[in-house]
Amino acid sequence: MSNEEKSFLDQMEALLEQHDYAQLEVGDIRPGIIVANTPQGLILDLGVKRDALVPPSDLAKLEPEEREALKVNDEVSVYIVNTDQPDSLIASIHMARLNQDWIEAEELMKSGQIIEAEIIGYNKGGAIVPYGHLRGFVPISHLVDISPGMNDRKRQQRLAKLRGEKLPMKVIEVDRQRRRLVFSQRDAQKEWEEKRKGELLAQLQEGDRLKGRVSGLRDFGIFVDLGGADGLVHISELAWHRVDHPREVVKVGDEIEVVVLKLDRAGQRISLSRKRLLENPWSSVERRYKVNQLVEGTITRILDYGAFAEIEPGVEGLLHMSQLSRGNVEKVQEVIQEGETHLLRIVSIDPQRQRIGLSLKAVTTAEQIEWMAQREATAVIKREPTDKSAAAHVAAHAEEE
């Protein structure tokens, strides 16, 4: 090789080396191929003259499963930490991933996209959620379950209860310089619920059986969280027996099984039933009751022509005015009142039409006296107010006989 050729090659090598140095700066993020795993750290080929070294101190900042996933010949992005070493570059996988998380967080804030984030801790000011390799913060004012007027003790209890829960979140602030990443559940909740409800409505079919959690009680029924949307169980669909208020049957937080009665996809409403999954007491009425049998009945409704009496939860019989007394009765309330319990005789059973006919006048005085004596013997702690009305009826009945 001539001196002239050697000089030219030296100049080219110097130019390439200058290009290498100029090409990479501290803060750059580059993809590289892992070429070796040494005690000094990972060696990466970045496609430039010098290899990059990721020291053990940086690898220690990764999760164990992340470290185990780093294999020779894999491609991985690194953050250039130092370019001053003549034989290698110092790089960081941890910082590259942090930087990528910051970029994605900024994109989430711009797009307004909702994500699910798990509450992993809390302090006086709010909750802590992870986002990749970053830690985000949810101020108390942006948590749905915590109201402004709540005292400190209750606030801390609510925060503690949220630990481990996955909640919908929106990124509302990203500040790399201050290492500040702020989320809001409140901003995300309504949109998230509508989205999940739409997804659930698209999947559900009438007749589907589901498990859900009771999320609210109202006079007219209960709301059940089906895992993304709430459905309504009307009070008439809670049980086969009469329910005056849902609290008699369930409480908030209970997990119950329900069946889908009706779907209104346009109005995004889901109608559910609990009682349809319970045994209908009328299905075995004919097996458990016979005509002429004596039963206890509690007066539930009074009508112009008589009254309904519940003889067991879900089974009511009609006590017609003509069956109240052997004497003339002009008004039902002359003989019975709503809420009273009486000894009655079954005079007819029609299980297909779910009807039972009851009679008060067909009960003899002896039967009344025996029944009252039994009730007196069992009423050790509390004497029922119906005893007085029953006694009055026995007296009236005896006069008629």
C-alpha positions as CSV (number, residue, x, y, z in Angstrom):
1,M,0.0,0.0,0.0
2,S,1.4,3.4,-1.0
3,N,1.9,6.2,1.4
4,E,-0.8,8.1,-0.4
5,E,-3.3,5.3,-0.1
6,K,-2.5,4.9,3.6
7,S,-2.9,8.6,4.2
8,F,-6.3,8.5,2.5
9,L,-7.5,5.5,4.6
10,D,-6.3,7.3,7.8
11,Q,-8.3,10.4,6.8
12,M,-11.4,8.3,6.1
13,E,-11.1,6.5,9.5
14,A,-10.7,9.9,11.2
15,L,-13.8,11.2,9.4
16,L,-15.8,8.0,10.4
17,E,-14.7,8.4,14.0
18,Q,-15.7,12.1,14.0
19,H,-19.0,11.0,12.4
20,D,-19.5,8.4,15.2
21,Y,-18.9,11.0,17.9
22,A,-21.1,13.6,16.3
23,Q,-23.8,11.1,15.6
24,L,-24.4,10.2,19.3
25,E,-25.1,12.6,22.0
26,V,-26.1,12.3,25.7
27,G,-29.9,11.9,25.8
28,D,-30.2,10.2,22.5
29,I,-32.2,7.0,22.4
30,R,-31.0,4.3,20.0
31,P,-31.9,0.7,19.2
32,G,-29.1,-1.8,19.6
33,I,-28.5,-5.6,19.4
34,I,-27.3,-7.4,22.5
35,V,-24.0,-9.0,21.6
36,A,-22.8,-10.2,25.0
37,N,-23.8,-10.4,28.7
38,T,-20.7,-9.9,30.8
39,P,-20.0,-9.2,34.5
40,Q,-19.4,-5.6,33.5
41,G,-22.8,-5.4,32.0
42,L,-24.6,-5.9,28.6
43,I,-22.7,-5.1,25.5
44,L,-24.8,-3.7,22.6
45,D,-24.0,-3.0,19.0
46,L,-25.6,0.3,18.0
47,G,-24.4,0.2,14.5
48,V,-21.6,2.7,15.1
49,K,-17.9,2.2,15.7
50,R,-18.1,2.0,19.5
51,D,-20.2,-0.6,21.4
52,A,-22.5,0.5,24.2
53,L,-22.2,-0.8,27.7
54,V,-25.2,-1.0,30.0
55,P,-23.8,-1.4,33.5
56,P,-25.1,-3.7,36.2
57,S,-26.3,-0.7,38.3
58,D,-28.7,0.2,35.5
59,L,-29.9,-3.4,35.0
60,A,-30.7,-3.6,38.7
61,K,-33.3,-0.9,38.2
62,L,-35.3,-3.2,35.9
63,E,-37.9,-5.6,37.2
64,P,-36.6,-9.2,37.5
65,E,-38.7,-10.5,34.6
66,E,-37.4,-7.6,32.4
67,R,-33.8,-8.6,33.2
68,E,-34.5,-12.2,32.4
69,A,-36.0,-11.3,29.1
70,L,-32.8,-9.6,27.8
71,K,-31.1,-12.2,25.6
72,V,-28.1,-12.1,23.2
73,N,-29.2,-11.1,19.7
74,D,-32.3,-9.3,21.0
75,E,-32.9,-5.7,20.0
76,V,-33.4,-3.2,22.8
77,S,-33.5,0.6,23.0
78,V,-31.0,2.4,25.2
79,Y,-30.6,6.0,26.4
80,I,-27.0,7.4,25.8
81,V,-25.7,8.4,29.2
82,N,-22.0,9.1,28.5
83,T,-20.0,9.5,25.2
84,D,-16.6,10.5,26.8
85,Q,-15.1,7.0,27.0
86,P,-12.9,6.3,23.9
87,D,-13.7,2.6,23.6
88,S,-17.4,2.4,24.6
89,L,-20.5,4.4,25.2
90,I,-22.4,4.2,28.5
91,A,-26.1,3.5,28.0
92,S,-29.2,2.9,30.0
93,I,-32.1,0.6,29.3
94,H,-34.0,1.9,32.3
95,M,-33.8,5.5,31.3
96,A,-34.8,4.6,27.7
97,R,-37.9,2.9,29.0
98,L,-38.7,5.8,31.4
99,N,-38.4,8.2,28.5
100,Q,-40.7,6.0,26.4
101,D,-43.3,6.0,29.2
102,W,-43.1,9.9,29.4
103,I,-43.7,10.0,25.6
104,E,-46.7,7.7,25.8
105,A,-48.1,9.6,28.8
106,E,-47.9,12.8,26.8
107,E,-49.7,11.1,23.9
108,L,-52.4,9.9,26.3
109,M,-52.9,13.4,27.6
110,K,-53.3,14.8,24.1
111,S,-55.6,12.1,22.9
112,G,-57.7,11.9,26.1
113,Q,-57.6,8.1,25.9
114,I,-58.8,6.2,29.0
115,I,-56.7,3.5,30.6
116,E,-57.1,1.2,33.5
117,A,-54.6,1.8,36.4
118,E,-54.2,-0.1,39.6
119,I,-54.0,1.8,42.9
120,I,-50.8,0.6,44.6
121,G,-50.6,3.1,47.4
122,Y,-51.9,6.3,48.9
123,N,-51.0,9.3,51.0
124,K,-52.9,12.2,52.6
125,G,-53.2,13.9,49.2
126,G,-54.4,11.0,47.0
127,A,-53.6,7.7,45.4
128,I,-50.5,6.3,43.7
129,V,-50.7,4.4,40.4
130,P,-48.0,2.9,38.2
131,Y,-47.6,3.7,34.6
132,G,-44.9,1.6,33.0
133,H,-41.7,2.5,34.9
134,L,-43.2,5.8,36.2
135,R,-45.3,6.5,39.2
136,G,-48.4,8.6,38.7
137,F,-50.6,10.5,41.3
138,V,-54.4,10.8,41.5
139,P,-55.3,13.8,43.7
140,I,-58.2,13.2,46.2
141,S,-60.3,15.6,44.3
142,H,-60.1,13.4,41.2
143,L,-61.2,10.2,43.0
144,V,-64.9,9.3,42.5
145,D,-65.5,7.6,45.9
146,I,-64.1,10.4,48.0
147,S,-66.3,13.5,48.6
148,P,-64.9,16.9,49.7
149,G,-66.8,16.9,53.0
150,M,-65.4,13.6,54.2
151,N,-63.4,13.7,57.4
152,D,-59.7,12.6,57.4
153,R,-60.3,9.2,59.1
154,K,-63.0,8.2,56.6
155,R,-60.9,9.5,53.7
156,Q,-58.0,7.4,54.7
157,Q,-60.3,4.3,55.1
158,R,-61.6,4.9,51.6
159,L,-58.1,5.3,50.2
160,A,-57.0,2.1,51.9
161,K,-60.0,0.2,50.5
162,L,-59.0,1.3,47.0
163,R,-55.6,-0.3,47.2
164,G,-55.4,-3.1,44.6
165,E,-58.4,-1.9,42.6
166,K,-58.2,-1.2,38.9
167,L,-59.9,2.1,38.0
168,P,-60.4,4.0,34.7
169,M,-58.0,7.0,34.5
170,K,-57.2,9.9,32.2
171,V,-53.8,11.6,32.1
172,I,-54.3,15.3,33.0
173,E,-50.8,16.6,33.6
174,V,-47.3,15.5,32.3
175,D,-44.2,17.5,33.5
176,R,-40.9,15.7,32.9
177,Q,-38.8,18.3,34.5
178,R,-40.7,18.1,37.8
179,R,-41.2,14.3,37.3
180,R,-44.9,14.9,37.7
181,L,-47.5,12.6,36.2
182,V,-51.1,13.3,37.3
183,F,-54.2,11.1,36.6
184,S,-58.0,11.7,37.1
185,Q,-60.5,9.0,37.7
186,R,-63.3,11.6,37.9
187,D,-62.7,12.8,34.3
188,A,-62.6,9.2,33.0
189,Q,-65.4,7.6,35.0
190,K,-68.5,8.7,33.0
191,E,-66.9,8.1,29.6
192,W,-65.6,4.8,30.8
193,E,-69.0,3.6,32.1
194,E,-70.7,4.6,28.8
195,K,-68.0,2.7,26.8
196,R,-68.2,-0.4,29.0
197,K,-72.0,-0.3,29.0
198,G,-72.0,-0.2,25.2
199,E,-69.7,-3.2,25.1
200,L,-71.7,-5.1,27.6
201,L,-75.0,-4.3,25.9
202,A,-73.6,-5.5,22.6
203,Q,-72.7,-8.9,24.1
204,L,-75.8,-9.5,26.3
205,Q,-78.9,-11.4,25.3
206,E,-82.2,-11.6,27.0
207,G,-82.3,-14.7,29.2
208,D,-78.5,-14.5,30.1
209,R,-77.7,-15.4,33.7
210,L,-75.1,-13.2,35.3
211,K,-73.5,-12.5,38.6
212,G,-73.3,-9.0,39.8
213,R,-72.7,-6.8,42.9
214,V,-75.5,-4.7,44.4
215,S,-74.3,-1.1,43.9
216,G,-77.4,0.8,45.0
217,L,-80.8,0.6,46.7
218,R,-83.8,2.7,45.8
219,D,-87.5,2.6,46.8
220,F,-88.3,1.2,43.4
221,G,-85.6,-1.5,43.2
222,I,-81.9,-2.1,43.2
223,F,-79.0,-1.4,40.8
224,V,-76.6,-4.3,40.1
225,D,-73.0,-3.7,38.8
226,L,-72.5,-6.3,36.1
227,G,-68.8,-5.5,35.6
228,G,-69.0,-2.4,33.4
229,A,-72.6,-1.4,33.5
230,D,-75.5,-1.2,36.0
231,G,-78.7,-3.1,35.5
232,L,-82.0,-2.5,37.3
233,V,-83.9,-5.1,39.3
234,H,-87.4,-3.7,39.9
235,I,-88.7,-4.3,43.4
236,S,-91.4,-6.6,41.9
237,E,-88.5,-8.8,40.5
238,L,-86.6,-9.1,43.7
239,A,-88.5,-12.0,45.3
240,W,-91.7,-14.0,44.9
241,H,-93.1,-12.5,48.1
242,R,-94.1,-8.9,48.6
243,V,-91.1,-6.6,49.3
244,D,-91.8,-3.2,50.8
245,H,-88.2,-2.0,50.4
246,P,-85.2,-3.7,48.8
247,R,-83.2,-3.6,52.1
248,E,-85.5,-6.4,53.3
249,V,-83.9,-8.7,50.7
250,V,-80.4,-7.4,49.9
251,K,-77.8,-4.9,50.9
252,V,-75.2,-2.9,49.0
253,G,-72.1,-5.0,48.3
254,D,-74.0,-8.3,48.1
255,E,-73.1,-10.5,45.2
256,I,-76.3,-11.9,43.6
257,E,-77.3,-13.9,40.5
258,V,-79.7,-12.3,38.1
259,V,-81.2,-13.0,34.7
260,V,-81.6,-10.5,31.9
261,L,-85.3,-9.7,31.3
262,K,-85.1,-6.9,28.7
263,L,-82.4,-4.9,26.9
264,D,-82.9,-1.4,25.6
265,R,-79.7,-0.9,23.6
266,A,-80.8,2.5,22.3
267,G,-81.6,3.8,25.8
268,Q,-78.7,1.8,27.3
269,R,-81.0,0.2,29.9
270,I,-80.7,-3.3,31.3
271,S,-83.7,-4.8,33.1
272,L,-82.9,-7.7,35.4
273,S,-84.7,-10.2,37.6
274,R,-83.6,-11.9,40.8
275,K,-86.8,-13.8,41.6
276,R,-86.8,-15.7,38.2
277,L,-83.8,-17.6,39.4
278,L,-85.5,-18.5,42.7
279,E,-88.0,-21.4,43.1
280,N,-91.5,-20.2,42.5
281,P,-93.4,-21.2,45.6
282,W,-96.6,-21.7,43.5
283,S,-94.9,-24.6,41.6
284,S,-95.3,-26.8,44.7
285,V,-98.4,-25.3,46.3
286,E,-100.6,-28.2,45.3
287,R,-98.2,-30.6,47.0
288,R,-98.0,-28.6,50.2
289,Y,-101.5,-27.4,50.7
290,K,-104.9,-29.1,50.7
291,V,-108.5,-27.9,50.6
292,N,-109.9,-27.6,54.2
293,Q,-106.4,-27.2,55.6
294,L,-105.9,-24.6,58.4
295,V,-103.2,-22.0,57.7
296,E,-102.0,-18.7,59.3
297,G,-102.4,-15.7,57.0
298,T,-101.2,-12.1,57.4
299,I,-103.5,-9.5,55.8
300,T,-101.5,-7.7,53.1
301,R,-104.1,-5.8,51.1
302,I,-107.7,-4.8,51.8
303,L,-110.1,-4.3,48.8
304,D,-113.8,-3.4,48.5
305,Y,-114.7,-7.1,47.9
306,G,-112.3,-8.7,50.5
307,A,-108.6,-8.9,51.3
308,F,-105.4,-10.8,50.4
309,A,-103.6,-12.7,53.0
310,E,-100.1,-14.1,52.7
311,I,-99.8,-17.6,54.0
312,E,-96.1,-17.9,53.1
313,P,-93.6,-15.7,51.3
314,G,-94.7,-15.4,47.7
315,V,-98.1,-17.1,48.2
316,E,-101.2,-15.0,48.9
317,G,-104.8,-16.1,49.0
318,L,-108.0,-14.2,48.6
319,L,-110.3,-13.8,51.6
320,H,-113.5,-12.8,50.0
321,M,-115.9,-10.6,51.9
322,S,-118.5,-13.5,51.9
323,Q,-115.9,-15.6,53.8
324,L,-115.3,-13.1,56.6
325,S,-118.2,-13.8,58.9
326,R,-121.4,-15.7,59.2
327,G,-123.1,-12.4,59.9
328,N,-123.7,-9.5,57.5
329,V,-120.5,-7.5,56.8
330,E,-120.8,-4.1,55.0
331,K,-117.2,-3.2,55.2
332,V,-114.1,-5.4,55.2
333,Q,-112.4,-3.3,57.9
334,E,-115.2,-4.1,60.3
335,V,-113.7,-7.6,60.7
336,I,-110.0,-7.4,59.7
337,Q,-107.2,-4.9,59.4
338,E,-104.1,-4.8,57.2
339,G,-101.1,-6.4,59.1
340,E,-103.2,-8.7,61.3
341,T,-102.6,-12.4,61.4
342,H,-105.6,-14.8,61.4
343,L,-106.2,-18.5,61.4
344,L,-107.9,-19.3,58.0
345,R,-109.2,-22.3,56.2
346,I,-108.3,-23.1,52.5
347,V,-111.5,-23.5,50.5
348,S,-110.1,-23.7,47.0
349,I,-106.7,-24.1,45.2
350,D,-106.0,-23.3,41.6
351,P,-102.2,-23.6,41.1
352,Q,-102.3,-22.9,37.3
353,R,-104.0,-19.5,37.9
354,Q,-102.0,-19.1,41.1
355,R,-105.1,-18.6,43.2
356,I,-106.0,-19.8,46.7
357,G,-109.4,-19.2,48.3
358,L,-109.4,-18.6,52.0
359,S,-112.1,-18.4,54.7
360,L,-112.3,-16.9,58.1
361,K,-115.9,-17.9,58.9
362,A,-115.1,-21.6,58.2
363,V,-112.8,-21.7,61.2
364,T,-114.6,-23.0,64.3
365,T,-114.4,-21.4,67.7
366,A,-112.6,-24.4,69.1
367,E,-110.0,-24.2,66.4
368,Q,-109.5,-20.5,67.0
369,I,-109.1,-21.0,70.8
370,E,-106.5,-23.8,70.3
371,W,-104.6,-21.7,67.8
372,M,-104.6,-18.7,70.1
373,A,-103.4,-20.8,73.0
374,Q,-100.4,-22.0,71.0
375,R,-99.6,-18.5,70.0
376,E,-99.7,-17.4,73.6
377,A,-97.3,-20.2,74.6
378,T,-94.7,-19.2,71.9
379,A,-95.0,-15.4,72.4
380,V,-92.5,-15.4,75.3
381,I,-90.8,-12.1,74.5
382,K,-93.2,-10.1,72.5
383,R,-96.9,-10.3,72.3
384,E,-98.2,-9.7,68.8
385,P,-100.8,-7.0,68.3
386,T,-102.9,-9.4,66.3
387,D,-103.7,-11.4,69.4
388,K,-106.2,-8.8,70.5
389,S,-108.0,-8.7,67.1
390,A,-108.0,-12.5,67.0
391,A,-109.5,-12.6,70.5
392,A,-112.3,-10.2,69.4
393,H,-113.0,-12.4,66.4
394,V,-113.3,-15.5,68.6
395,A,-115.8,-13.7,70.9
396,A,-117.8,-12.5,67.9
397,H,-117.6,-16.0,66.3
398,A,-118.8,-17.6,69.5
399,E,-121.9,-15.3,69.7
400,E,-122.7,-16.3,66.1
401,E,-122.5,-20.0,66.9
